Amino acid sequence: MADTAAVNGNPESTLPSEQVLALEEEERKEEEEKKKARDPPIVFKDLIDVKDEFDSLVALIDGKLSPEEQKSTEELQQYMIGDEGSWALSDGFLDYINRLLNDKNFPADVRVKTMNLLAMAALKDDVILVLHQDRKDHVLMNFAYEIDRLSREEQEAVALFMANMFENLSSSEWLLYISEWQYNTQQISNIRVTTKVSVHCLLSDNPILQDRGSAIIYNLAAKEVKTVVFDDIAVEITMALLQYFNQKPSEEQLFRCMKALARFADVSRQEVPQLIQMIGPEPKTFRGTSERVDILIEQISSKLR
């Protein structure tokens, strides 16, 4: 005879593994609902051929790895090409990534290929499990923090990784963590690194970095997060946006930046409008660029009155 408690769905009668699966399914549904409700992020899904990038990476590091690192290369292949879940990655996977990003005996191309693959991994809905492995050593964010010291190709790969991290809610929220750690002589956090990367890219003279920087800032501004997080960065990014406006950006990038500025003016209602008036250029100077930009200009201008 069937257990009536189990039939009626009494949680006390279900196995722990079944309870975990049910919770995971519930969380997945909640995430999907939140995803549908938000503005779609700007991500770059088709820039990298994952198989070609992986094969190029293997050619560069072949014969230079320990047996454990070779195993991690196979795990990376399973995750990125075999379409296995992040469960395929062992506990030592971030140690492997750490070596690829920081061993100066490797050519810069190793770092570029590694970050490009991680940028494609960022589009996966379980990438947060990989990120959680990095809580102790902060391998990924320490590397990203050095963006101003990297080669152009490395910078582009870091920017791609960070933009694509906004594809999923959990990984985008990871970018905004405020817990600090010491890196060299600096106290940094995920949100500080995210801000530094976005500002550096936007103000670069490299069009690819500008494009990805404006995407990161747009995605940041679209996040529905507590004001306390934005208080710390709204002013810094606003100053970068105003400086960038002097470069006469394209309509697409102007739209992204105006969208961000409208959001920051809404969050930081005193400081951001004051900065716009003090530094300029005033948003209304861009009127007539497009209908969608004009709508945002009107929203911002209403905060300046």
N, C-alpha and C positions, 0 to 999 in steps of 0.2 A: 504494500500500500504506500502511495506517495506521501512524503512529508508535507502536511498541509501548510506548515509555516513557510517551507520553501516555495510551494506553489503560489502562496499569497504574496510572495516577494518580501518576506521578513528579512531585513538585512542581517539579523543575528544568525540566520540559518545558512547564509551563503558563505562560501570559502573566501579567505582573505584575498586570493588572487582575483576572484570574480568581483569583489568589492572594488579593488584597484582598477580593474578594467572598466567597471561602470563609472567610476569617478573620472577616469581619463576620457571616456566617451562624453560625459557631461561637460567637462572642461573644453573638449574639442568643439562641441556644439556652441558653447558660450563664446569661444574665440571666433567661430565662424560668424555668429550673429554680430559681434562687435566689428568684425572685418567688413561686413556688408554695410554697416551704419556709418563708417568713416569715409573721409575723402580718400580715394585710391592714392597710394604713395607713388612717387616717380622712381621707378627702378629700371635696371638695364639687364634684360633677360637674354638677349641674343647677341651680345658682343663677343662672347668667348665660346669657342668650340671645346667643350670639356675634354673630349678624348684626345684631341690634338695637343691641348695644353698639358694634360697628364703625361702623354708620351714624350713631350719635349722636356718636362721636368725629370722624368726617369732617365732620359739620355744624359742629362747634366749631372745627375748624382749617382749614376750606376758605378758600382765598385767602390764607393766612398762611404758606405753605410755599415753600421754594425748589424748583426743578425736581428736585434730587436727593432732597429730602424727600418730594416728591409721588410719586416713583418708589418710595420706601420704603413709603409708604402702600399703593401697589398691591401691593407684595410682601407686606405684612401681610395684605392681603385674600386673596392667593393661599394663604398659609400657614394662615390661620385659617378661611376660608370655602371656598376652592377645594380645600382638603385636599391641597395640595402639601406636599412635604417641606421641611425647613429649608434645603435647597439653594436654594430660591427666594429666600432672604434674602441680600442682598449684604453685602460686608465693612463697608459704612457703616451697616448697620441699627442698631447700638447707638448710633451718633452721633445718629440720628433719635430713638431712644427717650430718649436723654439730653436732647434739647431738649424733648420732650413732658413729661418729668418735672421739668425744672429751669428752664424759661423762665417767669418769674413774670408775663409778659405774657399768658400763657394762664390761663383760669379754672381753679379747682381741679378742676372736672369733667373736664378733659382728663387730669389725673393719675389720677383715679379710673377713667376708662374705659380708660386705657392699662394700669394695673395689673390691672384685671379681665380684660382680654384676655390679658395675660401669665399670669394665674392659670389661664386655660383652656388656654393654650399649654403650661403646666407638665404637663398631663395627657398630652401627646404624648410618644411614646417617643424622639423625636429632639431634644427640647428641649435636651439637654446640648450639642449643637453650637452652639446660640445662646448658651448660658452661657459656653462657652469663648471666644467673641468678647469677653467682658467681663473677661478676665484682666488687662488693662492698666489700664483706667479704673475698674473696679468700680462702674459706673453703678447697677446694681440694688441692690447691698448698701449703697452709700453712701446711697441714697434710703431704704431700709428702716431703716437705722440712725437716721434722723431721725424715727422713728415717733411719738415723744412730742411732736413739734412740728407734726404734721400734723393736718388736720381729721378729724372722726370718720369720714367716708366714705372718706377716703384711708387711714386706719388700717385700716379693715375690708378694703379692697382689698389692702393689704400683707399682712395676716394670711391672707387667702384664697390669695394667691400662695404664701406660704410653706407653708401646709398642703398645698396641691396639689402642691408640689414633691416630696413624699414618695411620689407615685404610682409613680415609676420609681426604680430603685436608683441609677442614675448621677446623677440630679439630687439625690436625697436625700443622697448622699455628698458632692456639691458643697457642700451646706449646712454640712457638717462640716469643710471645709478649714481648716487651722490656720495657713496662711501669712499673715503680717501685712503690712499697708500702713498708711501714715499718712493719716488723714482729719482735716483741720483740725489739731487738736493731739493727736489720739488715735491710738494704735496699735490697729487693729482687724483682725479676720479674719472669714471667713464664719461660723465657729462662734460667735464673740462676738456677731455681729449676730443670728444665729438665736436665741441665748439671750436677748438683750435683747428681741427681738420677742415671744418666747413668754412671758416674765415680765411684760412690760408689758401684754400682752393679758389674761393670766390675772387680773392684779390690777386691771384696769380695772373701772369700775362699769357698763360697757356689756355687756349679755348676749351680743350678737353677738361681741364681741371675746373675752369669756370662753370662749364655745363654741369659737372658732377657736384661742384660746390653749391650751385643754386638749387640742385635737386635735394641735397642733404638739408639745406636750410628750409626749403619748402616742406619737406617731410617733418622736420623738427617742429615747425610752426603748426602743422596740421595735427600734431599730437594733442589729445585732450588730457593734459596732466595738471597736477597741482601747481598753483601760481608760484609756490616757493621755488620750484625748479627753474621756472622761466625768469624769476626775479634776478637770478644770478647771471643769466646769459643774455637777456633781452637787450640790455644796453650795449654790450659788446658786439652782438650781431647787428644791431641797428646801425652802429657806427660804421661797420663794414659795408652794410647795404648802401648807406648814403655815399660812401666813398666809391662804391662800385657803380652807382648811378651816373657818375661823371664819365664813365666809359661808353655811355650810350648803348646799352645792351639790346640784344634782339628782342622781339615781342615775347617770345616764349620765356626767355630768362627774366625779362622785365615783369611778366605776369607772376612767375614764381616768387620773385623778390618782393613785389607789391603785396602778394598774398601773405607772405611772411611778415612784412611790415605792418599790415592791417591787424594781424593777429597779435603782434608784440605791442602795438598801440592800444589794443583792447586789454591786454594783460597788465602792462606797466603804464597806467593811464596818465602819470605825471611825467616821468623821466623820458619816455620815448617821444611823446609829442614835443617836449621841450627841445630834445636833441634835433628833431626834424626841423624845427623853426630856427634853431641856433646855427646848425651846420648846413642844412640844405643839401642838394636842391629840393625845393618843395615838390611834392608829388604832382601837383597840378601842371607843372611844366611838361609832363609826359601825356597830357590829355590829347586824345585823338589817335593814340597808337592803335587801340582796338577797343571794342565795346567792353570786353571783360576786364581790361586794364582800367578803363574809365570807371567802371563800377567800384573797383577797389580803391581808386584814387578818391572817389566820393566818400567812401567809408573812412579813409584815413583823414581826409580834410575835415570831416565832421568832428574828429577828435582834437583838431587844432584850434577850433573856435573858442 
